[in-house]
Amino acid sequence: MKKLLLSFGVVFMAVLGLNSVNAQIEKGAKIEFNKEVHDYGNIKYGGEPYCSFEFKNTGDEPLIISNAKGSCGCTVPEWPKEPIAPGAKGSIRVKYDTNRPGPINKSVTITSNAINEPNKVIRIKGEVGPAPESGMPVNNAGAPTNN
């Protein structure tokens, strides 16, 4: 009987110990985005270049975003430099150079102290239409003239 009670006590203590370890692991900032991809769709050449990615700190410590980097120079993110309190919301604003016709498929890598995703990748996609005609006369050197 003593062995049974002792075994039960050891198992009970082990379970309690694991629960406290799990509780400690879960402490920290957590970042949760409303969306991970922004689709510009078919956007006009030179069209609105900005989009926003809303997020919330669902953790129990302040969230600090230390960096956000676009996959190329045509994708420029802006992020909050101050800590985001537990339960508070924030936004990452991304500017894409819409003076580049063709498909958009770019990413922004966010580096933070979030325990769930310390290196989070968000994406933008879409298609920029062709550049407008300039309206400038074409140089037709060598073409016959009507003089």
Protein Blocks (a to p, Z undefined) as FASTA:
>chain_A
ZZmmmmmmmmmmmmmmmmmmmmmmmgccddddfbfbdcebjadehiafbdcdddddfbfb
dcddfbdcdfbfklccdddfbdcdehiacdddddddfkbgcjdddddddddfbfklmbac
dddeddddddddehiacdfehiacdZZ
